[in-house]
Amino acid sequence: MTIITHWIIRSILGENMDMRSISSNYIVARAQHYIEEHFNENITVSQLAQLGHMSDSNFNRMFKKETAQTPIEYLIIIRVQKSKTLLRRKDIPITEIAMRCGFGSSAHFANK
């Protein structure tokens, strides 16, 4: 229900979304939702695996099977998408955008 609510809110706000990108697997969908809500924080595979009460390796394997990306690759994609939105505003310094989106530095952000 929370994921559907977020889809509706995002569509009202005009954010681009591909509803097929959310997994039908509850554990993976929960991790995806967590990543989208906490993308600016330091997220580890261990934290995500704990959401599904799984080992890191089993979670990593399941996530990749469902999404064709590792959880960390998915996190980076979300951070880049959020960064693109902020970059369009042109009133926020790049260093601040990097920090808001969870990149450790503007140099790290530039590499992505």
C-alpha positions as CSV (number, residue, x, y, z in Angstrom):
1,M,0.0,0.0,0.0
2,T,2.9,2.4,0.8
3,I,4.5,1.8,-2.6
4,I,1.2,2.5,-4.4
5,T,0.8,5.7,-2.4
6,H,4.3,6.8,-3.4
7,W,3.5,6.0,-7.1
8,I,0.4,8.2,-6.9
9,I,2.2,11.1,-5.1
10,R,5.1,10.9,-7.6
11,S,2.8,11.0,-10.6
12,I,1.0,14.0,-9.2
13,L,4.4,15.8,-8.7
14,G,5.3,14.9,-12.3
15,E,8.2,12.6,-11.4
16,N,9.1,10.1,-14.1
17,M,8.5,6.5,-13.0
18,D,8.5,3.1,-14.5
19,M,6.0,1.1,-12.4
20,R,7.5,-2.1,-13.8
21,S,10.7,-1.3,-12.0
22,I,9.3,-2.2,-8.6
23,S,9.6,-6.0,-8.0
24,S,6.7,-8.2,-7.3
25,N,8.9,-10.0,-4.7
26,Y,7.9,-8.4,-1.4
27,I,11.4,-8.5,0.1
28,V,13.0,-6.9,-2.9
29,A,10.2,-4.3,-3.2
30,R,10.6,-3.4,0.4
31,A,14.4,-2.9,-0.1
32,Q,13.7,-0.8,-3.2
33,H,11.3,1.3,-1.2
34,Y,13.8,1.7,1.6
35,I,16.5,2.7,-0.9
36,E,14.2,5.3,-2.4
37,E,13.4,6.8,1.0
38,H,16.9,6.7,2.4
39,F,19.1,7.2,-0.7
40,N,21.0,10.0,0.9
41,E,22.1,7.9,3.8
42,N,24.9,5.3,4.0
43,I,23.0,2.1,3.1
44,T,24.7,-1.3,3.2
45,V,23.6,-4.6,1.8
46,S,23.5,-5.9,5.4
47,Q,20.9,-3.3,6.3
48,L,18.8,-4.2,3.3
49,A,19.2,-8.0,4.0
50,Q,18.0,-7.4,7.6
51,L,14.7,-5.9,6.2
52,G,14.0,-9.3,4.7
53,H,15.6,-11.4,7.5
54,M,18.1,-12.9,5.1
55,S,21.8,-13.3,4.9
56,D,23.7,-10.7,2.8
57,S,24.6,-13.2,0.1
58,N,21.1,-14.6,-0.3
59,F,19.6,-11.2,-0.4
60,N,22.2,-9.9,-2.9
61,R,21.5,-12.9,-5.1
62,M,17.7,-12.5,-4.9
63,F,17.8,-8.8,-5.5
64,K,20.0,-9.2,-8.6
65,K,17.8,-12.0,-10.0
66,E,14.7,-9.8,-9.6
67,T,16.2,-6.5,-10.8
68,A,19.3,-7.4,-12.9
69,Q,21.2,-5.1,-10.6
70,T,23.0,-5.4,-7.3
71,P,21.4,-3.5,-4.4
72,I,24.4,-1.0,-4.5
73,E,24.0,-0.5,-8.3
74,Y,20.3,0.2,-7.7
75,L,21.2,2.7,-5.0
76,I,23.6,4.5,-7.3
77,I,21.0,4.7,-10.0
78,I,18.5,6.2,-7.6
79,R,21.1,8.7,-6.4
80,V,21.9,9.8,-9.9
81,Q,18.2,10.2,-10.8
82,K,17.6,12.3,-7.7
83,S,20.8,14.3,-8.6
84,K,19.5,15.0,-12.1
85,T,16.3,16.4,-10.6
86,L,18.2,18.8,-8.4
87,L,20.6,19.8,-11.1
88,R,17.7,21.0,-13.2
89,R,17.0,23.6,-10.5
90,K,20.3,25.4,-11.2
91,D,20.2,27.2,-7.8
92,I,21.9,24.5,-5.8
93,P,25.7,24.1,-5.8
94,I,26.9,20.8,-7.2
95,T,28.7,20.0,-4.0
96,E,25.5,20.4,-2.0
97,I,23.6,18.2,-4.5
98,A,26.3,15.6,-4.1
99,M,25.9,15.6,-0.4
100,R,22.1,15.7,-0.5
101,C,22.1,12.6,-2.7
102,G,24.4,10.5,-0.6
103,F,27.6,10.9,-2.5
104,G,30.6,11.3,-0.2
105,S,32.1,14.2,-2.2
106,S,31.6,16.1,-5.4
107,A,34.5,14.1,-6.9
108,H,32.7,10.8,-6.2
109,F,29.5,12.4,-7.6
110,A,31.4,13.5,-10.8
111,N,32.6,9.9,-11.4
112,K,29.0,8.6,-11.5
